[in-house]
Amino acid sequence: MASILVTGAGGFIGRRVVAAAENAGHCVLQMVRKSRVADVRNAIPHDLTMPLGESLQLPPVDWIFHLAGAYAGAGYDEFRRTDLAMAHNLLEWGIATGVKNWVFARAAEVYGDVHGIATEDAPLQPVIPYGRVKLMIERLFIDKTKDIFNRRVVILRIGEVYGSKGRLIAELTARLQQGFCPWPGNGQVPVSFAHVDDVARAFLCAVQSASTVVSIYNVADDVPATWRDFLIRMAEYLHARSPAFLPTALIRLYAMGSTVAARMKRRDAILTRQALRLITTPKPLTSAFLKQRLGFSPLYRTYSEGLEEALFGLPNHA
């Protein structure tokens, strides 16, 4: 079994990745922000925007799973200060301590507006800061590890992640149950979803089967849908009113107002200008390559199969 350092272990995806790795018998070190320490067993508190000094006394590890990062709706400057700095610091420490194996979790936003269904060879034309900086980090991982003999660098480009206790489901559930869930346009934007437990499975597939090269894989369920499909099905499950599909310009004004209100209350804004662009960007993907090369098989083939777990925390059918 492998020893694995997981960054962002206190986050939504990180917690599921840690649980899956431990259940598979791996030894897992969990790196979290100080604010997350109370929520994580045997946590290693560290702000990854700062270098990993000797004072942390981290033992050598076989793999690093890098999930830590800022909210996808943040701006370019924030991503430069956070995500890019984290990647630099983690790579510097990992390379210095002899780490050969890396899994870097990123998002489908590196493709930009997808036409058709994106394979791993699709053009990389990100349209929001999240995608632009994630693409920069992909290239940083590839460049900084190029001289490591027998390296394994696995880059996962993940669809829209959902599951119980996740930010997406919590926010949408609250709005739907309040009776007013505004959404830009008609919602007919094609998206590939990925249940968080299937994302965790992709990490384990990398450990079990990745070759000693740089490899890039999409992670998504089998059938792309639209935001309209997803939201209406959620409303049905919750016995709530369907979302209000409104002109994008009107939603843009709503987003500006909610951002100002959040700042006045000293809270992080959820529906930022970048977040609005995020949910209006088409990103249907195929995971065929991940299945073929690493033996990936999703627990939830479609979002409708995973929504019960996402909304009510029901156990999966593994």
C-alpha positions in Angstrom: 0.0 0.0 0.0 1.1 3.6 -0.7 1.7 6.5 1.6 -0.2 9.6 0.3 -0.2 13.3 1.2 -3.6 14.9 0.4 -3.8 18.7 0.3 -7.2 20.2 0.8 -8.1 17.2 2.8 -10.7 19.1 4.8 -12.6 20.2 1.7 -15.6 18.6 0.0 -13.7 16.5 -2.5 -10.7 16.0 -0.2 -12.7 14.3 2.6 -14.1 11.8 0.1 -10.7 11.1 -1.4 -9.1 10.6 2.0 -11.9 8.2 3.0 -11.6 6.2 -0.2 -7.8 6.0 0.1 -8.0 4.8 3.7 -10.6 2.3 2.9 -8.3 0.9 0.2 -5.6 0.4 2.8 -3.4 3.4 2.0 -1.6 5.5 4.7 -2.9 9.0 4.3 -1.5 12.3 5.6 -4.1 15.1 5.6 -3.0 18.7 5.0 -5.6 21.3 5.8 -6.0 25.0 6.5 -5.8 25.9 10.2 -9.5 26.7 10.1 -10.3 23.1 9.2 -8.2 21.4 11.8 -11.1 20.7 14.2 -13.0 18.9 11.4 -10.2 16.5 10.3 -8.6 13.6 12.2 -4.8 13.7 12.5 -4.7 16.9 10.5 -1.5 18.6 9.4 -2.4 22.3 9.5 -0.5 24.4 7.0 -1.2 27.4 4.7 0.1 26.1 1.4 0.5 29.7 0.1 3.6 29.6 2.4 6.6 27.3 1.8 6.6 23.9 3.5 9.4 24.3 6.1 11.3 21.7 8.0 9.2 22.5 11.1 6.3 20.5 9.7 8.4 17.3 10.0 6.5 15.6 7.2 7.5 12.0 6.6 8.4 10.9 3.0 5.4 9.9 0.9 4.9 7.9 -2.3 2.1 10.1 -3.7 0.9 13.6 -3.5 -2.8 14.3 -4.3 -3.2 18.0 -4.8 -6.7 19.3 -4.3 -6.2 22.6 -2.3 -7.4 25.7 -4.0 -9.6 28.8 -4.0 -13.3 29.0 -4.8 -13.9 28.6 -8.5 -15.8 31.9 -8.7 -12.8 33.9 -7.5 -10.9 36.4 -9.6 -7.6 36.2 -11.4 -5.5 38.0 -8.8 -6.8 35.8 -6.0 -6.0 32.6 -7.9 -2.4 33.9 -8.6 -2.0 34.5 -4.8 -3.5 31.2 -3.8 -3.6 28.4 -6.3 -0.4 29.3 -8.2 1.6 29.9 -5.0 0.3 26.6 -3.5 1.5 24.7 -6.6 4.9 26.3 -6.5 5.4 25.5 -2.8 4.1 22.0 -3.0 6.3 21.1 -6.0 9.4 22.6 -4.4 8.9 20.5 -1.3 7.9 17.3 -3.1 10.7 17.4 -5.6 13.2 18.2 -2.8 12.0 15.1 -0.8 12.0 12.7 -3.7 8.3 12.4 -4.5 7.8 10.8 -7.9 4.1 10.4 -8.1 1.5 13.2 -8.3 -2.2 13.5 -8.9 -3.3 17.0 -9.7 -7.1 17.6 -9.5 -8.2 20.3 -11.9 -11.4 21.2 -13.8 -13.0 21.1 -17.2 -12.8 24.9 -17.3 -9.4 24.6 -19.0 -11.3 23.7 -22.2 -13.3 26.9 -22.2 -16.5 26.8 -24.2 -16.8 23.2 -25.4 -18.3 22.4 -28.7 -19.5 18.8 -29.0 -18.0 16.6 -26.3 -14.4 17.2 -25.1 -11.8 14.6 -25.2 -8.4 15.2 -23.6 -7.1 16.4 -27.0 -9.7 19.2 -27.2 -8.4 22.8 -27.6 -7.5 24.5 -24.4 -9.1 27.9 -24.5 -10.2 28.8 -20.9 -12.6 31.8 -20.6 -12.5 32.5 -16.9 -9.7 33.0 -14.4 -10.3 29.6 -12.8 -9.6 27.8 -16.0 -6.7 30.0 -17.0 -4.8 29.6 -13.7 -5.5 25.8 -13.6 -4.1 25.5 -17.0 -1.0 27.4 -15.9 -0.6 25.0 -13.0 -1.0 21.9 -15.2 1.9 23.2 -17.3 3.9 24.0 -14.1 3.5 20.4 -12.9 4.6 19.0 -16.2 7.6 21.3 -16.5 8.9 21.1 -12.9 8.8 17.3 -12.8 10.3 16.7 -16.2 13.7 15.6 -14.9 12.3 13.2 -12.3 13.2 9.6 -13.4 10.1 7.3 -13.5 7.7 10.1 -12.6 4.0 9.6 -12.6 2.1 12.9 -13.1 -1.7 12.4 -13.4 -3.9 15.4 -14.3 -7.6 14.9 -13.7 -9.9 17.4 -15.5 -13.1 17.0 -13.6 -16.6 17.8 -14.6 -19.2 19.6 -12.3 -18.7 17.8 -9.0 -21.8 17.2 -6.8 -22.6 15.1 -3.7 -23.9 15.4 -0.2 -22.4 18.1 2.0 -21.0 19.9 -1.1 -21.3 23.6 -1.7 -23.2 23.3 -5.0 -26.0 21.1 -3.5 -26.2 23.1 -0.3 -26.6 26.4 -2.1 -29.1 25.1 -4.7 -31.1 23.3 -2.1 -31.4 26.4 0.1 -32.5 28.5 -2.9 -35.0 26.0 -4.2 -36.5 25.5 -0.7 -36.8 29.2 -0.3 -39.0 29.2 -3.4 -36.7 31.5 -5.5 -33.8 30.0 -7.4 -32.8 32.4 -10.2 -30.8 31.0 -13.1 -29.3 32.7 -16.2 -30.9 32.1 -19.6 -32.9 29.0 -20.3 -30.5 26.6 -18.6 -29.8 24.7 -21.8 -26.1 24.7 -21.2 -24.6 21.2 -21.6 -22.5 19.9 -18.7 -20.9 16.7 -17.6 -21.4 16.0 -13.9 -19.2 13.9 -11.7 -20.3 12.5 -8.3 -17.7 13.2 -5.6 -17.4 9.5 -4.9 -16.5 8.8 -8.5 -13.9 11.5 -8.4 -12.4 9.7 -5.4 -12.4 6.5 -7.4 -10.5 8.2 -10.2 -7.7 9.1 -7.7 -7.4 5.5 -6.6 -7.3 4.3 -10.2 -4.3 6.6 -10.7 -2.5 4.9 -7.9 -3.3 1.5 -9.1 -2.8 1.8 -12.8 -1.0 5.0 -13.9 2.0 4.6 -16.1 5.4 6.4 -15.5 4.5 9.3 -17.8 2.5 12.4 -17.7 -1.2 11.4 -18.3 -4.3 13.5 -18.5 -7.8 12.2 -18.0 -11.3 13.6 -18.0 -13.5 12.6 -15.1 -17.2 12.7 -15.6 -20.3 10.4 -15.6 -21.4 8.7 -18.8 -24.2 11.0 -20.0 -23.9 14.8 -20.3 -27.0 16.8 -19.3 -27.9 20.4 -18.9 -28.2 22.7 -15.9 -32.0 22.8 -16.7 -32.3 19.1 -16.4 -30.2 19.0 -13.2 -32.1 21.8 -11.4 -35.6 20.6 -12.4 -34.8 17.1 -11.1 -33.5 18.6 -7.9 -36.7 20.6 -7.4 -38.8 17.5 -8.0 -36.8 15.5 -5.4 -37.2 18.4 -2.9 -40.9 19.0 -3.8 -39.9 22.6 -4.4 -40.8 25.2 -7.1 -38.7 24.9 -10.3 -36.0 27.5 -10.8 -36.7 30.9 -12.3 -34.9 30.9 -15.7 -34.3 34.6 -16.3 -32.5 36.8 -18.8 -28.8 36.6 -18.2 -28.5 40.4 -18.0 -31.0 40.4 -15.1 -29.1 37.7 -13.3 -25.9 39.7 -13.8 -27.5 42.6 -11.9 -28.7 40.2 -9.3 -25.1 38.8 -8.9 -23.7 42.3 -8.5 -26.2 43.1 -5.8 -25.6 39.8 -3.9 -21.8 40.4 -4.1 -22.2 43.9 -2.6 -24.4 42.5 0.1 -22.0 39.7 0.9 -19.1 42.2 1.2 -21.1 44.4 3.6 -21.7 41.3 5.8 -18.0 40.3 5.4 -18.8 37.1 3.8 -17.5 35.5 0.6 -19.8 36.1 -2.3 -21.2 33.0 -4.0 -22.7 34.3 -7.3 -19.7 36.4 -8.5 -19.2 37.6 -12.1 -16.8 34.7 -12.6 -19.2 32.2 -11.1 -21.9 33.4 -13.5 -19.6 32.8 -16.4 -18.7 29.4 -14.9 -22.3 28.2 -15.0 -22.9 29.5 -18.5 -19.9 27.7 -20.0 -20.7 24.4 -21.8 -18.5 21.6 -20.7 -19.6 18.1 -21.8 -16.8 15.6 -21.4 -16.1 12.0 -22.1 -14.2 9.7 -19.6 -13.6 7.0 -22.2 -9.8 7.4 -21.9 -9.9 7.1 -18.1 -12.0 3.9 -18.4 -9.7 2.4 -21.1 -6.4 3.2 -19.5 -7.0 3.1 -15.8 -10.1 0.8 -15.5 -12.3 3.6 -14.2 -16.0 2.7 -13.7 -18.4 5.2 -12.2 -20.7 4.3 -9.4 -23.2 6.8 -10.8 -23.5 6.7 -14.6 -25.8 9.8 -14.7 -26.4 12.7 -12.3 -30.0 11.4 -11.7 -28.5 8.2 -10.2 -26.4 10.2 -7.8 -28.9 12.9 -6.7 -30.5 10.9 -3.9 -27.1 10.5 -2.2 -26.4 14.2 -2.9 -29.6 15.4 -1.4 -30.2 13.0 1.3 -26.8 11.4 2.1 -28.0 7.9 1.1 -25.2 5.3 0.9 -23.9 4.5 -2.6 -24.3 1.1 -4.2 -20.7 0.1 -4.3 
